[in-house]
């Protein structure tokens, strides 16, 4: 038996009654602002982050990291992306935990999903 579906949605009536004011906007840091303020990104596999969670939290407290992390998937694997304000902090994080530096300067083509690529390693 199919459940009955109301003829009208309750949202328009709630909007008419002024209940839309109860909805809040997200406050805090936008992704664009975080990417500008913390341009150096390092990706760690999510499995490694789970294993090293306490050590990573301590390291992030001493390094200049963004207040939020991101996640991304590539080749069926999940990565946690940490953002850093300066390159030496990002390199210190890589030296401690591994991971890879990401180059996010490439523009996304409109017909393809965004992919994260490895940053070119400087020789030496």
KEZADO-295389 format. One line per 5 residues: for each residue z negated, x, y of C-alpha. Coordinates in pm, whole numbers, plus 50000, padded with zeros to 5 digits. Each point is the difference from the previous one (the first is absolute). Layout:
<recs>
Z/X/Y  ...
</recs>
This chain:
<recs>
50000/50000/50000  50096/50135/50342  49724/50009/50258  50065/49787/50302  50107/50189/50309
49896/49858/50337  50287/49866/50206  49896/50194/50310  49841/50339/50022  49654/50013/50151
50091/50296/50222  50179/49801/50276  49705/49762/50029  49757/50290/50019  50216/50159/50267
49998/49675/50202  49621/49986/49981  49968/50349/50147  49889/50166/49678  50259/50273/50042
49752/50185/50220  49795/50078/49689  50274/50230/49873  49942/50357/50110  50231/50291/50056
49943/50330/49835  49814/50235/50228  49993/50374/49979  50273/50252/49946  50362/49906/49951
50218/50194/49758  50222/50119/50283  49707/50135/50199  49855/50172/49693  50335/50161/49922
50023/50134/50357  49642/50121/50024  49996/50143/49647  50355/50125/49935  49925/50226/49701
49986/49807/49671  49892/50117/49656  50050/49796/49682  49768/50025/49700  50046/49814/49673
49764/49703/49985  49861/50119/49665  49891/50328/50159  49842/49815/50291  49790/49795/49757
49879/50315/49824  49924/50196/50317  49888/49713/50223  49666/50147/50115  50143/50346/50067
50290/49848/50195  49764/49790/50214  49795/50308/50089  50315/50199/50083  50140/49718/50214
49675/49988/50196  50044/50365/50099  50378/49993/50055  50166/49802/50278  50128/49705/49793
50106/49649/50094  49748/49720/49942  50233/49824/49753  50209/50114/49706  50323/49850/49871
50145/49958/49655  50357/50048/49888  50186/49980/49672  50267/50239/49886  50153/50028/49655
49745/49755/49860  49701/50202/50121  49755/49898/50272  49903/50247/50271  49727/49988/50265
50118/50137/50333  49754/50181/50225  50091/50060/50366  49898/50301/50205  50015/50072/50372
50095/50365/49959  50191/50202/49746  49723/50251/49910  49770/49716/49892  50277/49852/49786
50066/50341/49844  49627/50048/49929  49997/49663/49826  50301/50101/49789  49830/50329/49912
49686/49815/49887  50149/49709/49807  50369/50068/49949  50233/49720/50093  50315/50027/50203
50082/49996/50367  50221/49712/50108  50278/49999/50257  50008/49655/50158  50243/50085/50277
50300/49865/49812  50118/49659/50112  50023/49724/49745  50344/49864/49927  50003/49623/50029
50155/49958/49656  49754/50224/49812  49624/49990/49955  49793/50266/50173  49930/50297/49780
49771/50290/50061  50145/50344/49954  49846/50341/49970  49983/50203/50315  50189/50326/49990
49769/50287/49922  50011/50286/50248  50087/50335/49839  49722/50249/49966
</recs>
